[in-house]
Amino acid sequence: MIVDVHSHCLQPDHISAPGQRALEAVGYAPMQPYSLDDYLEAMEPVDHAILFGVRAVANGHISPNKMIADWVRRAPEKLIGFMAIDPMEGDYLDQIDRGVGEQGLRGIKIYPTLAHFDPADPNVFALYEKAQRLGLPILSHVGAQPNPRAILAYSQPISFDTVAMAFPELKIIIAHLAHPWQRDCAVVVRKNPNVFADISGVWHRPWHGWEAMMTMVEWGVTDKLFFGSDYPLWTPQEGMDGIRRFNEQVEGTSLPRIPEEVIEGIFQRNALELLGLD
């Protein structure tokens, strides 16, 4: 079973103009609108996909959770919806209740670096307490962000060690292997039984992606890695093809190869079962 744990229902009007310019300035194509049919066509190589938006009011990123719920209702055999939550909004706990009760959403996506909150701040622990109590996994963007208003100090994987210790039953996914802080990601994932990481986007920088994957191999945490595409930036097929090409860079050298069984094991991992969503 192939599960894409990191895909977006993200339209141009969900992202602030400065945020879009920041992405374009570092080489990403201008964001274009896409339909559910476009999305499902891109998702054909995977069996299931977790779908969410982005909510970071401080930077003008506001995805409507209702749209996520609508798409999931139209393709329930394929999609699992996560709500985008910004704990800097006064009604965010009510938003979680609506997401579960009215919209049928089954997890939470957060974006600390753009929403301007420290994920280890006790002032946002009510978010984790509710998620743990309701059995809602949390996926967080962790790592680099080109937006000049992003706070990179709030995008460090080590913060989630504090969260995991306070909420040991909460399922947490650290996105993007926390690039470029993949070693910190590895030690947090290794230490905490319910902390996982996804590999979305790591193929975008092939050398650093190979290094990140070898780091996970050497720390022995590849069994806790999930596949994610980061659609619409990349399709699942582009992501899998990119990961499978990593070892081409070290052909003819004494550098180690990422074992093929590790790569294919990540693609075939049943993330839904491990997250309690099956």
C-alpha positions as CSV (number, residue, x, y, z in Angstrom):
1,M,0.0,0.0,0.0
2,I,1.3,3.4,-1.0
3,V,0.2,6.4,1.2
4,D,1.0,10.0,0.4
5,V,0.9,11.6,3.8
6,H,1.7,15.2,2.6
7,S,-0.5,16.7,-0.1
8,H,-2.3,20.0,-0.3
9,C,-5.6,21.4,-1.4
10,L,-3.9,24.8,-1.9
11,Q,-5.2,27.5,-4.2
12,P,-3.4,30.8,-5.1
13,D,-5.9,32.8,-3.1
14,H,-5.1,30.8,0.1
15,I,-1.5,32.1,0.1
16,S,-0.5,35.7,0.6
17,A,1.1,37.6,-2.3
18,P,4.4,38.1,-0.3
19,G,4.4,34.3,0.4
20,Q,4.0,33.5,-3.3
21,R,6.7,35.9,-4.2
22,A,9.1,34.3,-1.7
23,L,8.5,30.9,-3.2
24,E,9.0,32.2,-6.7
25,A,12.2,34.0,-5.7
26,V,13.9,30.7,-4.8
27,G,12.8,28.9,-8.0
28,Y,9.3,27.5,-7.4
29,A,6.8,28.0,-10.3
30,P,4.0,30.4,-9.7
31,M,1.1,28.7,-8.0
32,Q,-1.8,27.8,-10.3
33,P,-5.4,26.8,-9.4
34,Y,-6.2,23.1,-9.7
35,S,-9.4,21.1,-9.3
36,L,-10.1,17.9,-7.5
37,D,-10.0,16.0,-10.8
38,D,-6.5,17.4,-11.4
39,Y,-5.5,16.4,-7.9
40,L,-6.9,12.9,-8.2
41,E,-5.1,12.4,-11.6
42,A,-1.8,13.3,-9.9
43,M,-2.6,10.9,-7.0
44,E,-3.2,7.8,-9.3
45,P,0.2,6.2,-8.3
46,V,-0.9,6.1,-4.6
47,D,-3.6,4.1,-2.8
48,H,-4.5,6.8,-0.2
49,A,-3.5,10.4,0.4
50,I,-3.7,12.7,3.4
51,L,-5.0,16.1,2.2
52,F,-4.7,19.5,4.0
53,G,-4.2,23.2,3.6
54,V,-2.1,25.8,5.3
55,R,-3.3,28.2,8.0
56,A,-0.9,30.9,9.3
57,V,-2.8,34.1,9.8
58,A,0.3,36.1,10.7
59,N,1.5,35.6,7.1
60,G,-1.9,35.7,5.4
61,H,-2.0,32.0,4.6
62,I,-5.6,30.9,5.1
63,S,-6.9,27.6,3.7
64,P,-10.6,26.9,4.4
65,N,-11.0,23.5,6.1
66,K,-14.5,23.3,4.5
67,M,-12.8,22.9,1.1
68,I,-10.7,20.0,2.4
69,A,-13.8,18.3,3.8
70,D,-15.7,18.8,0.5
71,W,-12.9,17.2,-1.5
72,V,-12.7,14.3,0.9
73,R,-16.4,13.7,0.7
74,R,-16.2,13.5,-3.0
75,A,-13.4,10.9,-2.9
76,P,-13.7,9.1,0.4
77,E,-12.1,5.9,-0.7
78,K,-8.9,7.7,-1.6
79,L,-8.6,10.7,0.8
80,I,-8.1,11.4,4.5
81,G,-8.6,15.0,5.4
82,F,-6.5,16.9,8.0
83,M,-7.6,20.4,9.2
84,A,-5.2,23.3,9.0
85,I,-5.1,24.9,12.5
86,D,-3.3,28.1,13.7
87,P,-3.3,28.1,17.5
88,M,-2.7,31.9,17.4
89,E,-6.4,32.3,16.5
90,G,-8.6,32.7,19.5
91,D,-11.2,30.1,18.4
92,Y,-8.8,27.4,17.2
93,L,-10.1,24.8,19.7
94,D,-13.6,25.4,18.4
95,Q,-12.2,25.0,14.8
96,I,-10.9,21.6,15.9
97,D,-14.4,20.6,17.2
98,R,-16.0,21.7,13.9
99,G,-13.3,19.9,11.9
100,V,-14.1,16.6,13.7
101,G,-17.8,16.9,14.3
102,E,-19.1,18.7,11.2
103,Q,-16.4,18.2,8.6
104,G,-15.2,14.6,9.4
105,L,-11.5,15.6,9.4
106,R,-9.1,13.2,11.1
107,G,-5.9,15.0,11.8
108,I,-4.3,18.4,12.2
109,K,-1.7,20.3,10.1
110,I,0.3,23.2,11.7
111,Y,2.8,25.6,10.4
112,P,4.7,27.2,13.3
113,T,7.3,29.1,11.4
114,L,4.7,31.1,9.4
115,A,2.1,31.2,12.1
116,H,4.7,32.7,14.6
117,F,4.4,30.3,17.5
118,D,7.0,28.1,19.2
119,P,5.6,24.5,19.0
120,A,7.1,23.8,22.5
121,D,5.4,26.8,24.1
122,P,3.1,25.6,26.9
123,N,0.7,28.3,25.8
124,V,-0.2,26.1,22.8
125,F,-0.3,22.8,24.7
126,A,-4.1,22.9,24.7
127,L,-3.8,22.0,21.0
128,Y,-1.8,18.9,21.7
129,E,-4.0,17.9,24.6
130,K,-7.1,18.0,22.5
131,A,-5.5,16.2,19.6
132,Q,-4.2,13.5,21.8
133,R,-7.6,13.1,23.5
134,L,-9.4,12.9,20.2
135,G,-6.9,10.7,18.5
136,L,-5.9,13.3,15.9
137,P,-2.4,12.9,14.5
138,I,-0.5,16.2,14.0
139,L,1.7,16.9,11.0
140,S,3.9,20.0,11.2
141,H,6.0,21.8,8.7
142,V,9.5,21.7,10.1
143,G,12.6,23.0,8.5
144,A,13.4,25.7,6.0
145,Q,11.0,28.3,4.7
146,P,12.0,31.1,2.2
147,N,9.5,33.6,3.4
148,P,11.3,36.6,4.9
149,R,8.7,36.7,7.7
150,A,9.2,33.1,8.7
151,I,10.7,32.5,12.1
152,L,13.1,29.7,11.7
153,A,13.7,29.4,15.4
154,Y,10.1,28.0,15.5
155,S,10.9,25.4,12.8
156,Q,13.4,23.2,14.7
157,P,12.7,19.5,15.1
158,I,14.1,19.4,18.6
159,S,11.0,21.4,19.8
160,F,9.0,18.3,19.1
161,D,10.9,16.3,21.7
162,T,9.4,18.6,24.3
163,V,5.9,18.1,22.8
164,A,6.3,14.3,22.6
165,M,7.5,14.1,26.2
166,A,4.5,16.1,27.4
167,F,2.0,14.2,25.2
168,P,3.5,10.7,24.7
169,E,0.3,9.2,23.1
170,L,0.1,11.9,20.4
171,K,1.1,10.9,16.9
172,I,3.4,13.5,15.4
173,I,4.8,13.7,11.9
174,I,7.8,16.0,11.3
175,A,7.5,17.1,7.7
176,H,10.4,17.1,5.1
177,L,12.8,15.3,7.5
178,A,13.1,18.8,8.9
179,H,15.6,19.7,6.2
180,P,18.3,21.0,6.7
181,W,18.2,19.8,10.3
182,Q,17.9,16.2,9.5
183,R,20.2,14.9,12.2
184,D,18.1,16.6,14.9
185,C,15.1,15.0,13.2
186,A,16.7,11.6,13.4
187,V,17.4,11.8,17.1
188,V,13.9,13.1,17.9
189,V,12.3,10.3,15.9
190,R,14.5,7.6,17.4
191,K,13.8,8.7,21.0
192,N,10.0,9.1,20.9
193,P,7.9,6.1,19.9
194,N,5.0,8.2,18.4
195,V,7.1,10.7,16.5
196,F,7.5,10.0,12.7
197,A,8.8,12.0,9.8
198,D,7.9,12.3,6.2
199,I,10.3,12.6,3.2
200,S,8.3,15.1,1.2
201,G,10.4,17.4,-0.9
202,V,13.8,15.9,0.0
203,W,14.5,15.0,-3.6
204,H,14.4,18.7,-4.6
205,R,18.0,19.0,-3.5
206,P,19.5,15.6,-4.5
207,W,22.8,15.8,-2.7
208,H,21.3,17.0,0.6
209,G,18.4,14.5,0.0
210,W,20.9,11.6,-0.3
211,E,22.7,12.9,2.9
212,A,19.4,13.1,4.8
213,M,18.3,9.6,3.8
214,M,21.8,8.2,4.8
215,T,21.5,10.0,8.1
216,M,18.2,8.2,8.7
217,V,19.8,4.9,7.7
218,E,22.8,5.4,10.1
219,W,20.5,6.4,13.0
220,G,18.3,3.4,12.4
221,V,15.0,5.2,12.0
222,T,14.0,4.4,8.4
223,D,11.1,2.3,9.7
224,K,9.5,5.5,11.0
225,L,9.6,7.4,7.7
226,F,6.5,8.1,5.6
227,F,6.3,9.0,1.9
228,G,4.8,12.4,1.0
229,S,4.8,14.3,-2.3
230,D,4.2,17.9,-1.2
231,Y,1.7,18.2,-4.1
232,P,1.2,20.5,-5.9
233,L,4.9,21.3,-5.8
234,W,5.6,17.7,-7.0
235,T,3.4,14.7,-7.9
236,P,3.9,11.4,-6.0
237,Q,5.5,9.9,-9.2
238,E,8.0,12.7,-9.3
239,G,8.8,12.2,-5.7
240,M,9.3,8.5,-5.9
241,D,11.4,8.8,-9.1
242,G,13.6,11.4,-7.4
243,I,14.2,9.3,-4.4
244,R,15.0,6.2,-6.5
245,R,17.7,8.3,-8.4
246,F,19.6,9.3,-5.2
247,N,22.1,6.4,-5.5
248,E,23.1,7.5,-9.0
249,Q,25.1,10.3,-7.4
250,V,27.4,7.9,-5.6
251,E,28.0,5.4,-8.4
252,G,31.7,4.7,-8.8
253,T,32.6,6.2,-5.4
254,S,33.3,4.7,-2.0
255,L,30.2,6.5,-0.6
256,P,27.5,4.2,0.8
257,R,24.3,3.5,-1.1
258,I,20.8,3.9,0.4
259,P,19.6,0.3,0.5
260,E,16.9,-0.3,-2.2
261,E,14.8,-2.2,0.4
262,V,14.8,1.0,2.6
263,I,13.6,3.1,-0.2
264,E,10.8,0.8,-1.3
265,G,9.9,0.1,2.3
266,I,9.2,3.8,2.8
267,F,7.0,3.8,-0.3
268,Q,5.1,0.7,0.8
269,R,4.7,1.6,4.5
270,N,1.1,1.6,5.8
271,A,1.2,5.0,7.4
272,L,-2.5,5.0,8.1
273,E,-2.1,1.9,10.3
274,L,0.8,3.5,12.3
275,L,-1.2,6.7,12.7
276,G,-4.3,4.9,13.9
277,L,-6.2,6.1,10.7
278,D,-6.8,2.7,9.0
